[in-house]
Amino acid sequence: MGEIVKYNAAVRVGVGWRSVEIEAEVEAVSLKRSRVVRVISVDGNFGGFVSRTGADRQRYSVDAVIKRELGIIKNNSSLNFGGGLCF
């Protein structure tokens, strides 16, 4: 069982790039890095196409973001560990 963390990522939309908050489960690879093993939510969404403002030009696929983030290795300094880092 890994740690639940939150971190920011960027998604490509029709008018450029938007920042989203990802909540995920990670497992330690080393003292400074962790691998994403499960994505829980992307900006509070669990799947489908969403738009922060309701405009079609702001739409992005939550499923595509989840696929992209799974297995990625993140620096622990960019992760927000809720209860602290315990290795």
Phi, psi and omega in degrees: 000131182262185177271145174269128183227166171234143176206164180263145175218167180249142175238146179272125175239176185302333184252008179142219182245142177233145178272137176230153177260128181249133173252125187213165173256132181235157173236146183291133172259320175208186179294335184250355184224151178222151179254136177283120180254340179203132175260123183272313179203157175238110186052036179082003181256152185245355179170173178085194177257135179226160176222129181295324184255350184096348180280142179298328182289348179259002184287144173213160182268117177295322180299321179293322178295317179299315179299320181293323185279335182297129178086352182288146179260126183246147171287134181299333180294340180265001182257146177256098178278124183297311185254014182096164183266121181236114177241000000 
